[in-house]
Amino acid sequence: MDGVRVKVRADEEREHWELLPATGVGPLRFGMSPAMAADALQVPAPRALVGGPYAQEDFANGVSVFYDAGKLACVALDAVAGPQIFLAGVPLTGRDHEDISQYLLEYAAEYGCCLLYTTDGSLSLTDLGLLLRSQQVGDACLSRPLIVIEEWLESTYYRDHLPLEGAPAARQ
């Protein structure tokens, strides 16, 4: 991304979604079919469908969803364009990754949340179904939250194979 300026959407330009531990985020609920997820996002179809260890759909609003056996299992929010989610009033999307990581460590200590790390060092609060990835945007390393079903967070395979990079729309 050297020499490319990417404009990160301000909070007031983003949709604001509620984090629903063990249930989903915003209008998306774990267990939804691809058609139900597209309907919940009020879009006719996903931008792209990608195969792999899980089925993935990327939407134009900075949201990527992942399915396990045809059921919604993970929602990834792009740091540049994705919706904003809050934890105890603190915005988690598109912020300085180190600041948000520190905040989550403090939050976990205060509320007794279970912490896990992936092999790449990403932080996960399993009680909340929250996995924090980083996303390189120009010279900045921004926070990219993923909301994940408990089974995936408890599985080293899925936890380590969840997406590391932002949605294609943000990388263009």
ABEGO torsion letter per residue (X at the ends): XBGBBBBBBBAAABBBBBBBBGAEBEABBBGBBAAAAAAAAGBABBABBBBEABBBBBBAAGBBBBBBGGBBABBBBBAAABBBBBBGGBBABGBBAAAAAAAAAAAAAAAGBBBBBBAAGBBBBAAAGBBBBBBBBEABBBBBBBBBBAAAAABAAAAAABBABBBAAAAX
